[in-house]
Amino acid sequence: MTSAATALPLLGLRITAGPVELRGITDDLIGPLADLAIKGVHDPDFMPFTIPWSVKPAAALPRSLAQFHWGHRSRFSPENWCMDLAVFFDGELVGSQGFHTQDFLITRIGETGSWLGREFHGRGIGTAMRKVICAFVFDQLDAQLITSSAFTDNPASLAVSRKCGYTANGVSVLKRIDKPATLQLLILEPGNLIRHEHKLTVEGLPEFRRSIGLDA
């Protein structure tokens, strides 16, 4: 019988490295992720995201999060895909790690993005989950470059990128809420990645590679 993970192999993807586990965001994880986000993702007087999704009213956040992930699923193709993964640390749900790209088969480049429940900040989890996703994309998906970005007044995010081996790649100025803010652009080459101490194990890799046009 065809399952959701058969139709969209992203849902069956699982990457593990020591206490860090990244899983495809199945429907049963959307509610727990929403509950985690409702409890807080950042300080209330600061906005780290270019799209301020985290300040939606608690009653609206679950639907917004569900529509976000369902939308990415509906548009998934080898030409334009988002790899959204739930992050577990020591078996506890702590946040989400993503990688999104366009024309990956030609460019071999994409961008990381993530969020972490506020209660889990300051424990090195953000760095660990970024190292895991970057190692996976380089080693298992044949990427050549990975980009990221953070506002210049977000030292915690910039520190995560630095600890992973990213280097500065220019700046951009964006509207944040109702004011301009400077965005630091970052780039990572395979040889500069500072790897996680644990080796990665992956479930569902052959199916996922085929779904993005590799090994077709």
C-alpha positions in Angstrom: 0.0 0.0 0.0 1.3 3.5 -0.9 2.0 5.6 2.2 2.6 9.3 2.5 6.3 8.7 2.9 6.2 6.7 -0.4 4.6 9.6 -2.2 6.9 12.2 -0.5 10.1 10.5 0.7 10.9 13.6 2.7 8.4 12.4 5.3 10.4 9.2 5.8 13.8 10.8 6.1 15.6 10.4 9.4 19.1 11.7 10.2 20.8 10.8 13.4 24.1 11.9 15.0 24.6 11.1 18.7 21.8 12.9 20.6 20.6 14.8 17.5 17.9 13.4 15.3 16.3 15.2 12.4 13.0 13.8 11.0 10.7 14.6 8.2 7.7 16.7 9.5 4.8 14.3 9.3 1.3 15.6 10.3 1.6 14.1 13.8 4.5 16.4 14.5 2.9 19.7 13.3 0.8 20.0 16.5 3.8 19.4 18.9 5.9 21.9 16.9 3.1 24.5 17.1 2.9 23.9 20.9 6.7 24.4 21.2 6.5 27.6 19.1 3.7 29.0 21.2 5.8 28.7 24.3 8.3 31.0 22.7 11.1 31.0 20.1 12.9 34.2 21.0 12.8 37.2 23.4 9.5 39.1 23.0 11.3 42.4 22.2 13.4 40.9 19.4 12.7 39.6 15.9 15.3 37.3 14.4 13.3 36.3 11.4 12.9 38.1 8.0 9.2 36.9 8.1 7.8 37.5 11.6 5.8 34.3 11.8 6.7 33.7 15.5 4.6 36.7 16.8 1.3 35.4 15.4 -1.4 35.0 18.1 -1.3 31.6 19.9 -4.7 30.7 18.4 -3.5 31.3 14.9 0.0 29.7 15.1 -1.0 26.0 14.6 -2.9 26.7 11.4 -0.1 29.0 10.1 2.5 26.3 10.8 0.4 23.6 9.2 -0.2 25.7 6.1 3.5 26.5 5.9 4.5 22.9 5.9 1.6 21.7 3.7 2.4 24.4 1.2 6.0 23.3 1.0 4.9 19.7 0.4 2.4 20.7 -2.3 5.2 22.5 -4.2 7.9 19.9 -3.7 9.8 19.1 -7.0 13.4 18.5 -8.1 13.4 22.1 -9.4 12.2 23.7 -6.2 12.2 22.0 -2.8 12.3 22.6 0.9 13.7 19.9 3.3 11.9 20.8 6.6 12.9 18.5 9.5 11.8 18.3 13.1 14.7 18.3 15.5 14.9 16.0 18.5 17.7 16.2 21.1 18.0 13.2 23.5 14.5 12.2 22.3 12.8 15.5 23.0 11.4 17.8 20.3 13.3 21.0 20.4 12.7 22.8 17.1 13.0 22.7 13.3 15.9 22.7 10.8 15.4 23.3 7.1 17.3 23.5 3.8 15.7 25.1 0.8 16.9 25.4 -2.8 15.9 26.1 -6.4 17.5 24.4 -9.4 19.7 22.3 -7.1 20.6 19.8 -9.9 22.3 22.7 -11.7 23.6 25.0 -8.9 24.3 22.5 -6.0 23.6 25.3 -3.6 20.9 26.0 -1.0 20.2 27.9 2.2 19.8 26.7 5.8 17.2 28.0 8.2 16.0 27.0 11.6 14.3 27.8 14.9 14.7 26.4 18.4 12.3 26.5 21.3 13.4 29.3 23.7 13.8 26.9 26.6 16.5 25.0 24.6 18.7 28.1 23.8 22.2 28.3 25.1 22.9 24.5 25.2 24.8 24.1 21.9 21.8 22.4 20.2 21.4 25.0 17.5 25.1 24.5 16.5 24.8 20.7 16.6 21.7 20.5 14.4 23.2 22.9 11.9 26.3 20.8 11.7 24.2 17.7 11.1 22.2 19.2 8.3 25.2 20.7 6.6 27.1 17.4 6.7 24.1 15.6 5.3 23.7 18.0 2.4 27.3 18.0 1.5 28.0 14.3 2.0 24.7 12.7 0.9 23.2 15.2 -1.5 26.3 16.3 -3.3 26.0 20.1 -2.5 28.9 22.4 -3.3 27.9 25.4 -1.3 25.5 26.3 1.6 24.3 29.8 2.5 22.7 31.3 5.5 22.0 34.7 7.0 21.2 36.5 10.2 20.5 40.1 11.2 23.7 41.8 12.5 22.0 42.3 15.9 21.5 38.6 16.4 24.9 37.5 17.8 23.6 34.0 18.8 22.7 33.0 15.3 25.9 34.5 13.9 27.9 32.5 16.5 26.3 29.3 15.4 27.3 30.0 11.8 30.8 30.8 12.8 31.1 27.6 14.9 30.0 25.6 11.8 32.6 27.2 9.5 30.5 29.8 7.5 32.2 32.9 6.4 30.8 36.4 5.6 29.5 36.9 2.1 28.2 40.5 2.1 25.2 42.2 3.6 21.7 43.2 2.6 19.2 45.7 4.1 15.6 44.5 4.6 12.4 45.7 6.1 12.0 44.1 9.6 8.5 44.8 11.0 8.5 48.5 10.2 12.2 49.4 10.2 15.2 48.7 8.1 17.7 46.1 9.4 21.0 44.8 8.1 21.2 41.1 7.2 24.6 39.4 7.3 24.9 37.0 4.4 27.0 33.8 5.0 28.5 31.0 2.9 29.9 27.6 3.7 32.2 25.4 1.5 32.5 21.7 2.2 36.1 21.9 3.3 35.3 24.6 5.9 32.5 22.7 7.6 33.4 22.1 11.3 31.8 18.7 11.7 29.7 17.2 14.5 31.6 14.8 16.7 29.2 11.9 15.9 28.9 10.1 12.6 25.6 10.5 10.7 23.3 7.6 10.1 20.5 8.1 7.6 17.2 6.3 6.9 15.3 6.9 3.7 18.2 8.3 1.7 17.9 6.4 -1.6 14.2 7.4 -1.9 14.9 11.0 -1.0 17.7 11.4 -3.5 15.5 10.1 -6.2 12.7 12.5 -5.2 15.0 15.5 -5.8 16.3 14.2 -9.2 19.5 12.5 -8.0 20.0 8.9 -9.1 16.9 9.1 -11.3 
